[in-house]
Every structure is written in C-alpha cells, then in structure tokens.
Amino acid sequence: MYERLRKKVPGLPEDFSPHMLRRTNKDRMGDAAEEIGLSPATEQSVVNQQSGWTPTSETSLKYQRRRLRRKGNQIAMAMQDKATGGRANG
C-alpha cells in the first residue's frame, strides 16, 4: 500500500512507511510531552500506554533516536555558544 502511495502522491519521501510514521509519531509525542512539562518517566509511561507497550517497556527510546540525537545536538551547540561567546570559530 505504501509503495502505491509513494508512486501516486508526488513529494512523499522514498522511506515513507509505517515504520517511518511510528518513529515520527514517537518524536512528536516526546516533543509534546516536553512542551507540557512531563517528566521523562511520565513521558515514557504515556508513550508506552499510547503505543500498547508494557508500562516498563524501553522501546520508546529506540523509536526516539532521531529526537534524542537532535536534542543532543542542541545541547552541544548551546555549550559551544557559551564557550565561545556565540562567536563561530574561524
């Protein structure tokens, strides 16, 4: 079905698939949880419940790798800006 959608709908990415949608959903759920101030433990419980996983499952971390990488990059850039006074090296 997704192969048909990719052929018929211009602009859909080549990796458009159920798995890609699950990862994107988990990223967005994590961002929304952070936005409303949920603790990481509560966020994980909510994502687990919404995904039909056991309450103690750590599967959500696997699905949020992109989000966690993005957050790590943001932290690294903030640390760099603090260390350099916001001046780029060069």
HTML snippet that shows the backbone in 3Dmol.js (N, CA, C, O; Angstrom):
<script src="https://3Dmol.org/build/3Dmol-min.js"></script>
<div id="view" style="width:600px;height:400px;position:relative"></div>
<script>
const pdb = `
ATOM      1  N   MET A   1       0.824  -1.192   0.000  1.00  0.00           N
ATOM      2  CA  MET A   1       0.000   0.000   0.000  1.00  0.00           C
ATOM      3  C   MET A   1       0.874   1.265   0.000  1.00  0.00           C
ATOM      4  O   MET A   1       0.609   2.211  -0.741  1.00  0.00           O
ATOM      5  N   TYR A   2       1.907   1.266   0.832  1.00  0.00           N
ATOM      6  CA  TYR A   2       2.771   2.447   0.907  1.00  0.00           C
ATOM      7  C   TYR A   2       3.561   2.641  -0.389  1.00  0.00           C
ATOM      8  O   TYR A   2       3.834   3.771  -0.794  1.00  0.00           O
ATOM      9  N   GLU A   3       3.916   1.557  -1.020  1.00  0.00           N
ATOM     10  CA  GLU A   3       4.602   1.663  -2.309  1.00  0.00           C
ATOM     11  C   GLU A   3       3.680   2.340  -3.325  1.00  0.00           C
ATOM     12  O   GLU A   3       4.122   3.187  -4.101  1.00  0.00           O
ATOM     13  N   ARG A   4       2.407   1.966  -3.319  1.00  0.00           N
ATOM     14  CA  ARG A   4       1.435   2.599  -4.216  1.00  0.00           C
ATOM     15  C   ARG A   4       1.293   4.079  -3.901  1.00  0.00           C
ATOM     16  O   ARG A   4       1.265   4.913  -4.806  1.00  0.00           O
ATOM     17  N   LEU A   5       1.203   4.405  -2.614  1.00  0.00           N
ATOM     18  CA  LEU A   5       1.083   5.809  -2.230  1.00  0.00           C
ATOM     19  C   LEU A   5       2.282   6.617  -2.712  1.00  0.00           C
ATOM     20  O   LEU A   5       2.124   7.716  -3.245  1.00  0.00           O
ATOM     21  N   ARG A   6       3.479   6.070  -2.523  1.00  0.00           N
ATOM     22  CA  ARG A   6       4.690   6.786  -2.961  1.00  0.00           C
ATOM     23  C   ARG A   6       4.680   7.029  -4.468  1.00  0.00           C
ATOM     24  O   ARG A   6       5.165   8.058  -4.937  1.00  0.00           O
ATOM     25  N   LYS A   7       4.123   6.073  -5.233  1.00  0.00           N
ATOM     26  CA  LYS A   7       4.068   6.232  -6.690  1.00  0.00           C
ATOM     27  C   LYS A   7       3.009   7.244  -7.109  1.00  0.00           C
ATOM     28  O   LYS A   7       3.193   7.964  -8.090  1.00  0.00           O
ATOM     29  N   LYS A   8       1.903   7.303  -6.374  1.00  0.00           N
ATOM     30  CA  LYS A   8       0.782   8.137  -6.791  1.00  0.00           C
ATOM     31  C   LYS A   8       0.777   9.543  -6.199  1.00  0.00           C
ATOM     32  O   LYS A   8       0.154  10.450  -6.751  1.00  0.00           O
ATOM     33  N   VAL A   9       1.471   9.724  -5.077  1.00  0.00           N
ATOM     34  CA  VAL A   9       1.450  11.038  -4.415  1.00  0.00           C
ATOM     35  C   VAL A   9       2.812  11.694  -4.556  1.00  0.00           C
ATOM     36  O   VAL A   9       3.782  11.257  -3.936  1.00  0.00           O
ATOM     37  N   PRO A  10       2.891  12.740  -5.368  1.00  0.00           N
ATOM     38  CA  PRO A  10       4.174  13.426  -5.551  1.00  0.00           C
ATOM     39  C   PRO A  10       4.666  14.017  -4.228  1.00  0.00           C
ATOM     40  O   PRO A  10       3.888  14.544  -3.432  1.00  0.00           O
ATOM     41  N   GLY A  11       5.960  13.915  -4.023  1.00  0.00           N
ATOM     42  CA  GLY A  11       6.563  14.532  -2.848  1.00  0.00           C
ATOM     43  C   GLY A  11       6.696  13.640  -1.626  1.00  0.00           C
ATOM     44  O   GLY A  11       7.370  14.012  -0.665  1.00  0.00           O
ATOM     45  N   LEU A  12       6.061  12.459  -1.640  1.00  0.00           N
ATOM     46  CA  LEU A  12       6.241  11.567  -0.497  1.00  0.00           C
ATOM     47  C   LEU A  12       7.670  11.035  -0.503  1.00  0.00           C
ATOM     48  O   LEU A  12       8.181  10.639  -1.551  1.00  0.00           O
ATOM     49  N   PRO A  13       8.311  11.025   0.651  1.00  0.00           N
ATOM     50  CA  PRO A  13       9.692  10.534   0.682  1.00  0.00           C
ATOM     51  C   PRO A  13       9.769   9.041   0.362  1.00  0.00           C
ATOM     52  O   PRO A  13       8.812   8.299   0.578  1.00  0.00           O
ATOM     53  N   GLU A  14      10.911   8.619  -0.151  1.00  0.00           N
ATOM     54  CA  GLU A  14      11.102   7.217  -0.507  1.00  0.00           C
ATOM     55  C   GLU A  14      11.000   6.302   0.701  1.00  0.00           C
ATOM     56  O   GLU A  14      10.638   5.133   0.568  1.00  0.00           O
ATOM     57  N   ASP A  15      11.317   6.827   1.879  1.00  0.00           N
ATOM     58  CA  ASP A  15      11.249   5.991   3.078  1.00  0.00           C
ATOM     59  C   ASP A  15       9.895   6.087   3.793  1.00  0.00           C
ATOM     60  O   ASP A  15       9.767   5.647   4.936  1.00  0.00           O
ATOM     61  N   PHE A  16       8.885   6.661   3.124  1.00  0.00           N
ATOM     62  CA  PHE A  16       7.545   6.753   3.694  1.00  0.00           C
ATOM     63  C   PHE A  16       7.004   5.351   3.901  1.00  0.00           C
ATOM     64  O   PHE A  16       6.769   4.609   2.947  1.00  0.00           O
ATOM     65  N   SER A  17       6.811   5.001   5.164  1.00  0.00           N
ATOM     66  CA  SER A  17       6.391   3.636   5.504  1.00  0.00           C
ATOM     67  C   SER A  17       5.762   3.649   6.895  1.00  0.00           C
ATOM     68  O   SER A  17       5.861   4.647   7.608  1.00  0.00           O
ATOM     69  N   PRO A  18       5.120   2.554   7.284  1.00  0.00           N
ATOM     70  CA  PRO A  18       4.567   2.503   8.638  1.00  0.00           C
ATOM     71  C   PRO A  18       5.646   2.719   9.705  1.00  0.00           C
ATOM     72  O   PRO A  18       5.401   3.382  10.714  1.00  0.00           O
ATOM     73  N   HIS A  19       6.822   2.166   9.481  1.00  0.00           N
ATOM     74  CA  HIS A  19       7.893   2.309  10.461  1.00  0.00           C
ATOM     75  C   HIS A  19       8.325   3.771  10.577  1.00  0.00           C
ATOM     76  O   HIS A  19       8.552   4.267  11.681  1.00  0.00           O
ATOM     77  N   MET A  20       8.439   4.454   9.453  1.00  0.00           N
ATOM     78  CA  MET A  20       8.801   5.870   9.470  1.00  0.00           C
ATOM     79  C   MET A  20       7.734   6.681  10.214  1.00  0.00           C
ATOM     80  O   MET A  20       8.053   7.594  10.976  1.00  0.00           O
ATOM     81  N   LEU A  21       6.475   6.338   9.982  1.00  0.00           N
ATOM     82  CA  LEU A  21       5.391   7.051  10.655  1.00  0.00           C
ATOM     83  C   LEU A  21       5.414   6.799  12.159  1.00  0.00           C
ATOM     84  O   LEU A  21       5.143   7.712  12.939  1.00  0.00           O
ATOM     85  N   ARG A  22       5.732   5.575  12.577  1.00  0.00           N
ATOM     86  CA  ARG A  22       5.832   5.274  14.011  1.00  0.00           C
ATOM     87  C   ARG A  22       6.943   6.103  14.641  1.00  0.00           C
ATOM     88  O   ARG A  22       6.762   6.675  15.716  1.00  0.00           O
ATOM     89  N   ARG A  23       8.089   6.170  13.976  1.00  0.00           N
ATOM     90  CA  ARG A  23       9.213   6.953  14.519  1.00  0.00           C
ATOM     91  C   ARG A  23       8.837   8.438  14.618  1.00  0.00           C
ATOM     92  O   ARG A  23       9.114   9.085  15.628  1.00  0.00           O
ATOM     93  N   THR A  24       8.219   8.962  13.586  1.00  0.00           N
ATOM     94  CA  THR A  24       7.813  10.371  13.581  1.00  0.00           C
ATOM     95  C   THR A  24       6.795  10.631  14.683  1.00  0.00           C
ATOM     96  O   THR A  24       6.862  11.650  15.370  1.00  0.00           O
ATOM     97  N   ASN A  25       5.847   9.700  14.851  1.00  0.00           N
ATOM     98  CA  ASN A  25       4.846   9.843  15.908  1.00  0.00           C
ATOM     99  C   ASN A  25       5.502   9.877  17.279  1.00  0.00           C
ATOM    100  O   ASN A  25       5.134  10.700  18.117  1.00  0.00           O
ATOM    101  N   LYS A  26       6.456   9.008  17.518  1.00  0.00           N
ATOM    102  CA  LYS A  26       7.124   8.973  18.830  1.00  0.00           C
ATOM    103  C   LYS A  26       7.947  10.245  19.052  1.00  0.00           C
ATOM    104  O   LYS A  26       8.002  10.753  20.172  1.00  0.00           O
ATOM    105  N   ASP A  27       8.583  10.761  18.006  1.00  0.00           N
ATOM    106  CA  ASP A  27       9.308  12.035  18.114  1.00  0.00           C
ATOM    107  C   ASP A  27       8.346  13.148  18.507  1.00  0.00           C
ATOM    108  O   ASP A  27       8.636  13.938  19.406  1.00  0.00           O
ATOM    109  N   ARG A  28       7.217  13.207  17.840  1.00  0.00           N
ATOM    110  CA  ARG A  28       6.243  14.269  18.109  1.00  0.00           C
ATOM    111  C   ARG A  28       5.623  14.124  19.493  1.00  0.00           C
ATOM    112  O   ARG A  28       5.382  15.120  20.176  1.00  0.00           O
ATOM    113  N   MET A  29       5.366  12.887  19.908  1.00  0.00           N
ATOM    114  CA  MET A  29       4.835  12.674  21.256  1.00  0.00           C
ATOM    115  C   MET A  29       5.853  13.145  22.303  1.00  0.00           C
ATOM    116  O   MET A  29       5.483  13.774  23.295  1.00  0.00           O
ATOM    117  N   GLY A  30       7.126  12.840  22.078  1.00  0.00           N
ATOM    118  CA  GLY A  30       8.170  13.280  23.006  1.00  0.00           C
ATOM    119  C   GLY A  30       8.269  14.792  23.068  1.00  0.00           C
ATOM    120  O   GLY A  30       8.396  15.365  24.150  1.00  0.00           O
ATOM    121  N   ASP A  31       8.211  15.442  21.912  1.00  0.00           N
ATOM    122  CA  ASP A  31       8.259  16.906  21.879  1.00  0.00           C
ATOM    123  C   ASP A  31       7.058  17.506  22.616  1.00  0.00           C
ATOM    124  O   ASP A  31       7.203  18.466  23.371  1.00  0.00           O
ATOM    125  N   ALA A  32       5.869  16.932  22.390  1.00  0.00           N
ATOM    126  CA  ALA A  32       4.659  17.434  23.041  1.00  0.00           C
ATOM    127  C   ALA A  32       4.724  17.223  24.552  1.00  0.00           C
ATOM    128  O   ALA A  32       4.312  18.093  25.320  1.00  0.00           O
ATOM    129  N   ALA A  33       5.236  16.078  24.976  1.00  0.00           N
ATOM    130  CA  ALA A  33       5.363  15.800  26.409  1.00  0.00           C
ATOM    131  C   ALA A  33       6.314  16.798  27.063  1.00  0.00           C
ATOM    132  O   ALA A  33       6.049  17.302  28.154  1.00  0.00           O
ATOM    133  N   GLU A  34       7.409  17.073  26.389  1.00  0.00           N
ATOM    134  CA  GLU A  34       8.371  18.042  26.901  1.00  0.00           C
ATOM    135  C   GLU A  34       7.746  19.432  26.966  1.00  0.00           C
ATOM    136  O   GLU A  34       7.952  20.173  27.927  1.00  0.00           O
ATOM    137  N   GLU A  35       6.988  19.772  25.939  1.00  0.00           N
ATOM    138  CA  GLU A  35       6.349  21.088  25.858  1.00  0.00           C
ATOM    139  C   GLU A  35       5.393  21.328  27.022  1.00  0.00           C
ATOM    140  O   GLU A  35       5.306  22.446  27.530  1.00  0.00           O
ATOM    141  N   ILE A  36       4.673  20.286  27.451  1.00  0.00           N
ATOM    142  CA  ILE A  36       3.727  20.473  28.552  1.00  0.00           C
ATOM    143  C   ILE A  36       4.357  20.163  29.907  1.00  0.00           C
ATOM    144  O   ILE A  36       3.684  20.212  30.937  1.00  0.00           O
ATOM    145  N   GLY A  37       5.652  19.842  29.902  1.00  0.00           N
ATOM    146  CA  GLY A  37       6.380  19.706  31.149  1.00  0.00           C
ATOM    147  C   GLY A  37       6.315  18.347  31.832  1.00  0.00           C
ATOM    148  O   GLY A  37       6.530  18.254  33.041  1.00  0.00           O
ATOM    149  N   LEU A  38       6.022  17.293  31.078  1.00  0.00           N
ATOM    150  CA  LEU A  38       6.028  15.971  31.691  1.00  0.00           C
ATOM    151  C   LEU A  38       7.448  15.550  32.032  1.00  0.00           C
ATOM    152  O   LEU A  38       8.389  15.869  31.306  1.00  0.00           O
ATOM    153  N   SER A  39       7.598  14.844  33.121  1.00  0.00           N
ATOM    154  CA  SER A  39       8.914  14.308  33.472  1.00  0.00           C
ATOM    155  C   SER A  39       9.253  13.205  32.470  1.00  0.00           C
ATOM    156  O   SER A  39       8.353  12.634  31.855  1.00  0.00           O
ATOM    157  N   PRO A  40      10.538  12.901  32.301  1.00  0.00           N
ATOM    158  CA  PRO A  40      10.908  11.812  31.386  1.00  0.00           C
ATOM    159  C   PRO A  40      10.237  10.477  31.727  1.00  0.00           C
ATOM    160  O   PRO A  40       9.854   9.727  30.829  1.00  0.00           O
ATOM    161  N   ALA A  41      10.094  10.183  33.020  1.00  0.00           N
ATOM    162  CA  ALA A  41       9.456   8.922  33.417  1.00  0.00           C
ATOM    163  C   ALA A  41       7.976   8.907  33.029  1.00  0.00           C
ATOM    164  O   ALA A  41       7.469   7.897  32.541  1.00  0.00           O
ATOM    165  N   THR A  42       7.289  10.022  33.247  1.00  0.00           N
ATOM    166  CA  THR A  42       5.876  10.106  32.884  1.00  0.00           C
ATOM    167  C   THR A  42       5.717  10.064  31.370  1.00  0.00           C
ATOM    168  O   THR A  42       4.810   9.417  30.848  1.00  0.00           O
ATOM    169  N   GLU A  43       6.606  10.759  30.674  1.00  0.00           N
ATOM    170  CA  GLU A  43       6.578  10.725  29.209  1.00  0.00           C
ATOM    171  C   GLU A  43       6.691   9.291  28.712  1.00  0.00           C
ATOM    172  O   GLU A  43       5.923   8.867  27.848  1.00  0.00           O
ATOM    173  N   GLN A  44       7.644   8.549  29.256  1.00  0.00           N
ATOM    174  CA  GLN A  44       7.831   7.165  28.817  1.00  0.00           C
ATOM    175  C   GLN A  44       6.586   6.332  29.122  1.00  0.00           C
ATOM    176  O   GLN A  44       6.185   5.507  28.300  1.00  0.00           O
ATOM    177  N   SER A  45       5.976   6.529  30.271  1.00  0.00           N
ATOM    178  CA  SER A  45       4.759   5.792  30.617  1.00  0.00           C
ATOM    179  C   SER A  45       3.618   6.114  29.658  1.00  0.00           C
ATOM    180  O   SER A  45       2.887   5.224  29.225  1.00  0.00           O
ATOM    181  N   VAL A  46       3.476   7.396  29.333  1.00  0.00           N
ATOM    182  CA  VAL A  46       2.406   7.820  28.428  1.00  0.00           C
ATOM    183  C   VAL A  46       2.625   7.249  27.027  1.00  0.00           C
ATOM    184  O   VAL A  46       1.695   6.730  26.410  1.00  0.00           O
ATOM    185  N   VAL A  47       3.853   7.346  26.530  1.00  0.00           N
ATOM    186  CA  VAL A  47       4.161   6.802  25.205  1.00  0.00           C
ATOM    187  C   VAL A  47       3.919   5.297  25.195  1.00  0.00           C
ATOM    188  O   VAL A  47       3.361   4.764  24.236  1.00  0.00           O
ATOM    189  N   ASN A  48       4.333   4.616  26.249  1.00  0.00           N
ATOM    190  CA  ASN A  48       4.105   3.168  26.333  1.00  0.00           C
ATOM    191  C   ASN A  48       2.619   2.848  26.292  1.00  0.00           C
ATOM    192  O   ASN A  48       2.193   1.939  25.579  1.00  0.00           O
ATOM    193  N   GLN A  49       1.838   3.588  27.051  1.00  0.00           N
ATOM    194  CA  GLN A  49       0.392   3.338  27.087  1.00  0.00           C
ATOM    195  C   GLN A  49      -0.232   3.591  25.723  1.00  0.00           C
ATOM    196  O   GLN A  49      -1.025   2.781  25.242  1.00  0.00           O
ATOM    197  N   GLN A  50       0.120   4.706  25.101  1.00  0.00           N
ATOM    198  CA  GLN A  50      -0.447   5.063  23.807  1.00  0.00           C
ATOM    199  C   GLN A  50      -0.028   4.097  22.704  1.00  0.00           C
ATOM    200  O   GLN A  50      -0.733   3.939  21.706  1.00  0.00           O
ATOM    201  N   SER A  51       1.118   3.456  22.888  1.00  0.00           N
ATOM    202  CA  SER A  51       1.640   2.546  21.869  1.00  0.00           C
ATOM    203  C   SER A  51       1.236   1.097  22.103  1.00  0.00           C
ATOM    204  O   SER A  51       1.499   0.228  21.272  1.00  0.00           O
ATOM    205  N   GLY A  52       0.597   0.843  23.238  1.00  0.00           N
ATOM    206  CA  GLY A  52       0.192  -0.520  23.548  1.00  0.00           C
ATOM    207  C   GLY A  52       1.325  -1.378  24.078  1.00  0.00           C
ATOM    208  O   GLY A  52       1.264  -2.606  24.012  1.00  0.00           O
ATOM    209  N   TRP A  53       2.367  -0.733  24.607  1.00  0.00           N
ATOM    210  CA  TRP A  53       3.506  -1.457  25.153  1.00  0.00           C
ATOM    211  C   TRP A  53       3.323  -1.616  26.659  1.00  0.00           C
ATOM    212  O   TRP A  53       2.489  -0.941  27.263  1.00  0.00           O
ATOM    213  N   THR A  54       4.103  -2.508  27.262  1.00  0.00           N
ATOM    214  CA  THR A  54       4.020  -2.701  28.704  1.00  0.00           C
ATOM    215  C   THR A  54       4.477  -1.418  29.409  1.00  0.00           C
ATOM    216  O   THR A  54       5.267  -0.656  28.852  1.00  0.00           O
ATOM    217  N   PRO A  55       3.989  -1.178  30.617  1.00  0.00           N
ATOM    218  CA  PRO A  55       4.334   0.063  31.314  1.00  0.00           C
ATOM    219  C   PRO A  55       5.831   0.291  31.507  1.00  0.00           C
ATOM    220  O   PRO A  55       6.273   1.439  31.565  1.00  0.00           O
ATOM    221  N   THR A  56       6.607  -0.764  31.606  1.00  0.00           N
ATOM    222  CA  THR A  56       8.043  -0.610  31.859  1.00  0.00           C
ATOM    223  C   THR A  56       8.892  -0.771  30.596  1.00  0.00           C
ATOM    224  O   THR A  56      10.119  -0.816  30.678  1.00  0.00           O
ATOM    225  N   SER A  57       8.249  -0.858  29.436  1.00  0.00           N
ATOM    226  CA  SER A  57       8.981  -1.044  28.187  1.00  0.00           C
ATOM    227  C   SER A  57       9.914   0.130  27.922  1.00  0.00           C
ATOM    228  O   SER A  57       9.579   1.278  28.217  1.00  0.00           O
ATOM    229  N   GLU A  58      11.086  -0.163  27.363  1.00  0.00           N
ATOM    230  CA  GLU A  58      12.029   0.884  26.964  1.00  0.00           C
ATOM    231  C   GLU A  58      12.076   1.039  25.446  1.00  0.00           C
ATOM    232  O   GLU A  58      12.988   1.666  24.906  1.00  0.00           O
ATOM    233  N   THR A  59      11.097   0.469  24.769  1.00  0.00           N
ATOM    234  CA  THR A  59      11.025   0.530  23.310  1.00  0.00           C
ATOM    235  C   THR A  59      10.929   1.960  22.811  1.00  0.00           C
ATOM    236  O   THR A  59      11.438   2.279  21.737  1.00  0.00           O
ATOM    237  N   SER A  60      10.281   2.824  23.580  1.00  0.00           N
ATOM    238  CA  SER A  60      10.114   4.214  23.135  1.00  0.00           C
ATOM    239  C   SER A  60      11.463   4.883  22.884  1.00  0.00           C
ATOM    240  O   SER A  60      11.577   5.736  22.003  1.00  0.00           O
ATOM    241  N   LEU A  61      12.479   4.506  23.648  1.00  0.00           N
ATOM    242  CA  LEU A  61      13.805   5.097  23.444  1.00  0.00           C
ATOM    243  C   LEU A  61      14.364   4.738  22.075  1.00  0.00           C
ATOM    244  O   LEU A  61      15.033   5.555  21.442  1.00  0.00           O
ATOM    245  N   LYS A  62      14.094   3.526  21.616  1.00  0.00           N
ATOM    246  CA  LYS A  62      14.553   3.115  20.288  1.00  0.00           C
ATOM    247  C   LYS A  62      13.863   3.925  19.194  1.00  0.00           C
ATOM    248  O   LYS A  62      14.467   4.263  18.176  1.00  0.00           O
ATOM    249  N   TYR A  63      12.591   4.226  19.423  1.00  0.00           N
ATOM    250  CA  TYR A  63      11.829   4.968  18.422  1.00  0.00           C
ATOM    251  C   TYR A  63      12.122   6.459  18.459  1.00  0.00           C
ATOM    252  O   TYR A  63      11.752   7.174  17.528  1.00  0.00           O
ATOM    253  N   GLN A  64      12.768   6.941  19.493  1.00  0.00           N
ATOM    254  CA  GLN A  64      13.032   8.376  19.597  1.00  0.00           C
ATOM    255  C   GLN A  64      14.494   8.726  19.354  1.00  0.00           C
ATOM    256  O   GLN A  64      14.939   9.809  19.733  1.00  0.00           O
ATOM    257  N   ARG A  65      15.237   7.835  18.735  1.00  0.00           N
ATOM    258  CA  ARG A  65      16.661   8.114  18.496  1.00  0.00           C
ATOM    259  C   ARG A  65      16.882   9.430  17.762  1.00  0.00           C
ATOM    260  O   ARG A  65      17.779  10.194  18.119  1.00  0.00           O
ATOM    261  N   ARG A  66      16.066   9.705  16.733  1.00  0.00           N
ATOM    262  CA  ARG A  66      16.243  10.954  15.980  1.00  0.00           C
ATOM    263  C   ARG A  66      16.055  12.155  16.892  1.00  0.00           C
ATOM    264  O   ARG A  66      16.833  13.108  16.857  1.00  0.00           O
ATOM    265  N   ARG A  67      14.999  12.095  17.717  1.00  0.00           N
ATOM    266  CA  ARG A  67      14.705  13.200  18.634  1.00  0.00           C
ATOM    267  C   ARG A  67      15.827  13.368  19.640  1.00  0.00           C
ATOM    268  O   ARG A  67      16.249  14.490  19.918  1.00  0.00           O
ATOM    269  N   LEU A  68      16.310  12.273  20.186  1.00  0.00           N
ATOM    270  CA  LEU A  68      17.383  12.351  21.173  1.00  0.00           C
ATOM    271  C   LEU A  68      18.668  12.868  20.542  1.00  0.00           C
ATOM    272  O   LEU A  68      19.411  13.618  21.175  1.00  0.00           O
ATOM    273  N   ARG A  69      18.939  12.472  19.292  1.00  0.00           N
ATOM    274  CA  ARG A  69      20.109  12.983  18.587  1.00  0.00           C
ATOM    275  C   ARG A  69      19.972  14.490  18.369  1.00  0.00           C
ATOM    276  O   ARG A  69      20.929  15.239  18.563  1.00  0.00           O
ATOM    277  N   ARG A  70      18.789  14.928  17.970  1.00  0.00           N
ATOM    278  CA  ARG A  70      18.538  16.361  17.760  1.00  0.00           C
ATOM    279  C   ARG A  70      18.733  17.133  19.063  1.00  0.00           C
ATOM    280  O   ARG A  70      19.352  18.197  19.071  1.00  0.00           O
ATOM    281  N   LYS A  71      18.205  16.597  20.160  1.00  0.00           N
ATOM    282  CA  LYS A  71      18.357  17.260  21.461  1.00  0.00           C
ATOM    283  C   LYS A  71      19.829  17.328  21.860  1.00  0.00           C
ATOM    284  O   LYS A  71      20.295  18.348  22.368  1.00  0.00           O
ATOM    285  N   GLY A  72      20.554  16.241  21.629  1.00  0.00           N
ATOM    286  CA  GLY A  72      21.983  16.228  21.925  1.00  0.00           C
ATOM    287  C   GLY A  72      22.725  17.281  21.128  1.00  0.00           C
ATOM    288  O   GLY A  72      23.601  17.964  21.656  1.00  0.00           O
ATOM    289  N   ASN A  73      22.374  17.413  19.852  1.00  0.00           N
ATOM    290  CA  ASN A  73      22.997  18.436  19.000  1.00  0.00           C
ATOM    291  C   ASN A  73      22.687  19.848  19.518  1.00  0.00           C
ATOM    292  O   ASN A  73      23.554  20.722  19.509  1.00  0.00           O
ATOM    293  N   GLN A  74      21.449  20.061  19.968  1.00  0.00           N
ATOM    294  CA  GLN A  74      21.074  21.371  20.504  1.00  0.00           C
ATOM    295  C   GLN A  74      21.885  21.699  21.754  1.00  0.00           C
ATOM    296  O   GLN A  74      22.336  22.830  21.936  1.00  0.00           O
ATOM    297  N   ILE A  75      22.064  20.694  22.612  1.00  0.00           N
ATOM    298  CA  ILE A  75      22.846  20.900  23.833  1.00  0.00           C
ATOM    299  C   ILE A  75      24.297  21.212  23.480  1.00  0.00           C
ATOM    300  O   ILE A  75      24.897  22.122  24.051  1.00  0.00           O
ATOM    301  N   ALA A  76      24.860  20.455  22.538  1.00  0.00           N
ATOM    302  CA  ALA A  76      26.249  20.684  22.128  1.00  0.00           C
ATOM    303  C   ALA A  76      26.424  22.087  21.563  1.00  0.00           C
ATOM    304  O   ALA A  76      27.423  22.746  21.850  1.00  0.00           O
ATOM    305  N   MET A  77      25.476  22.548  20.770  1.00  0.00           N
ATOM    306  CA  MET A  77      25.571  23.894  20.191  1.00  0.00           C
ATOM    307  C   MET A  77      25.456  24.957  21.286  1.00  0.00           C
ATOM    308  O   MET A  77      26.160  25.966  21.239  1.00  0.00           O
ATOM    309  N   ALA A  78      24.583  24.746  22.262  1.00  0.00           N
ATOM    310  CA  ALA A  78      24.442  25.701  23.358  1.00  0.00           C
ATOM    311  C   ALA A  78      25.735  25.770  24.163  1.00  0.00           C
ATOM    312  O   ALA A  78      26.163  26.849  24.575  1.00  0.00           O
ATOM    313  N   MET A  79      26.355  24.611  24.385  1.00  0.00           N
ATOM    314  CA  MET A  79      27.634  24.582  25.114  1.00  0.00           C
ATOM    315  C   MET A  79      28.719  25.288  24.322  1.00  0.00           C
ATOM    316  O   MET A  79      29.540  26.008  24.890  1.00  0.00           O
ATOM    317  N   GLN A  80      28.724  25.085  23.008  1.00  0.00           N
ATOM    318  CA  GLN A  80      29.713  25.744  22.150  1.00  0.00           C
ATOM    319  C   GLN A  80      29.517  27.250  22.182  1.00  0.00           C
ATOM    320  O   GLN A  80      30.480  28.008  22.298  1.00  0.00           O
ATOM    321  N   ASP A  81      28.252  27.683  22.076  1.00  0.00           N
ATOM    322  CA  ASP A  81      27.970  29.118  22.111  1.00  0.00           C
ATOM    323  C   ASP A  81      28.401  29.732  23.439  1.00  0.00           C
ATOM    324  O   ASP A  81      28.923  30.846  23.473  1.00  0.00           O
ATOM    325  N   LYS A  82      28.182  29.007  24.523  1.00  0.00           N
ATOM    326  CA  LYS A  82      28.572  29.501  25.845  1.00  0.00           C
ATOM    327  C   LYS A  82      30.081  29.620  25.932  1.00  0.00           C
ATOM    328  O   LYS A  82      30.600  30.600  26.466  1.00  0.00           O
ATOM    329  N   ALA A  83      30.793  28.618  25.408  1.00  0.00           N
ATOM    330  CA  ALA A  83      32.252  28.609  25.467  1.00  0.00           C
ATOM    331  C   ALA A  83      32.885  29.664  24.587  1.00  0.00           C
ATOM    332  O   ALA A  83      33.952  30.184  24.913  1.00  0.00           O
ATOM    333  N   THR A  84      32.240  29.991  23.473  1.00  0.00           N
ATOM    334  CA  THR A  84      32.835  30.930  22.514  1.00  0.00           C
ATOM    335  C   THR A  84      32.172  32.301  22.554  1.00  0.00           C
ATOM    336  O   THR A  84      32.528  33.185  21.775  1.00  0.00           O
ATOM    337  N   GLY A  85      31.223  32.481  23.444  1.00  0.00           N
ATOM    338  CA  GLY A  85      30.515  33.755  23.483  1.00  0.00           C
ATOM    339  C   GLY A  85      29.661  33.967  22.252  1.00  0.00           C
ATOM    340  O   GLY A  85      29.352  35.103  21.892  1.00  0.00           O
ATOM    341  N   GLY A  86      29.276  32.870  21.600  1.00  0.00           N
ATOM    342  CA  GLY A  86      28.443  32.953  20.404  1.00  0.00           C
ATOM    343  C   GLY A  86      29.205  33.238  19.123  1.00  0.00           C
ATOM    344  O   GLY A  86      28.611  33.401  18.058  1.00  0.00           O
ATOM    345  N   ARG A  87      30.535  33.295  19.236  1.00  0.00           N
ATOM    346  CA  ARG A  87      31.350  33.571  18.045  1.00  0.00           C
ATOM    347  C   ARG A  87      31.726  32.244  17.385  1.00  0.00           C
ATOM    348  O   ARG A  87      32.176  31.316  18.058  1.00  0.00           O
ATOM    349  N   ALA A  88      31.544  32.162  16.106  1.00  0.00           N
ATOM    350  CA  ALA A  88      31.960  30.971  15.359  1.00  0.00           C
ATOM    351  C   ALA A  88      33.470  30.942  15.246  1.00  0.00           C
ATOM    352  O   ALA A  88      34.114  31.984  15.134  1.00  0.00           O
ATOM    353  N   ASN A  89      34.026  29.751  15.274  1.00  0.00           N
ATOM    354  CA  ASN A  89      35.473  29.623  15.073  1.00  0.00           C
ATOM    355  C   ASN A  89      35.820  29.937  13.627  1.00  0.00           C
ATOM    356  O   ASN A  89      35.034  29.664  12.720  1.00  0.00           O
ATOM    357  N   GLY A  90      36.947  30.488  13.423  1.00  0.00           N
ATOM    358  CA  GLY A  90      37.360  30.706  12.054  1.00  0.00           C
ATOM    359  C   GLY A  90      38.145  31.886  11.841  1.00  0.00           C
ATOM    360  O   GLY A  90      38.548  32.164  10.711  1.00  0.00           O
TER     361      GLY A  90
END
`;
const viewer = $3Dmol.createViewer("view");
viewer.addModel(pdb, "pdb");
viewer.setStyle({}, {cartoon: {color: "spectrum"}});
viewer.zoomTo();
viewer.render();
</script>
